[in-house]
Amino acid sequence: MKKITFSLILMITALQLFAQDNGVEMADTLRSNGKIYVVVTCIVIILIGLILYLFSMDKRLKKIEKENSTKN
């Protein structure tokens, strides 16, 4: 079942790649209006937030693992 689901997801993703023809037009419009910088800034902020969250989660997990190993 997992293989079938995974195959369907890959096929849907591949179909979306063919629908990217007008993406260049949209990027040109955003670039000419100067709004592309807003989009890039939002993406960078989201990525930095995700990275900080993952590092904090890793730090907490290491602390829990250390506490757990000292109990045993």
N, C-alpha and C positions, 0 to 999 in steps of 0.2 A: 504494500500500500504506500509506503514511504517513497519507493522508487517512482511510482506512478504520479504521486503528488509533486515530487521534485521535477519530474519530466514536464508536467503541465506548467509549472511555474517557469521553467526555463523557456518553454515554447511561447508563453505569454510575453515574457521579457524580450524574446527575439522579435516578436511581432511589433512591439512598441518601438524597437530600434528603427524599423522601417518608416515610422510615422514622425521622424525627426526632421523632415525637410524644411518646415517653416521655423525651426528653432534658430537658425542663423538670422533670419529676418527679425525675429524678436530680439535677439542679442544686439543686432545692429541698431535697432530702435532704442533699446535701453542705453547703449553706449553713446548714441548721438544726443540723448537727453541728459546724460550724466547720471542716470539712475542705476547703472551697472555697479557703481561703487557702493550703493546702498545694499544691493543684493549680495555682493562679495563680503561686505562688512557683516551682514546678518549671518552668512554661512560661517565666517571665521569665528564669530561670537558663539555660535552653536557648537562648533567643533571644539573650541577651547573649553566650553562648559562640559562637554562630554568627556574630554581628556581629564579635566580636573576631577570630575565625578569618579572616573575609573581609578585614578591614582588614590583618591581618598578611600574608595572601597577596598583597594588592594592593601592600603595601610591598615585598615580596620581588620581585614581578614588575616593579615600577618600577625596582628596583635592577638586575635582570638586563637589562632593556631599556636602561638607561643604560650599563651595561658593554658591551652588544652594539653600541650606537650609537657608542661611542668607538672600538671596534675597526675599524669600517668607515671 
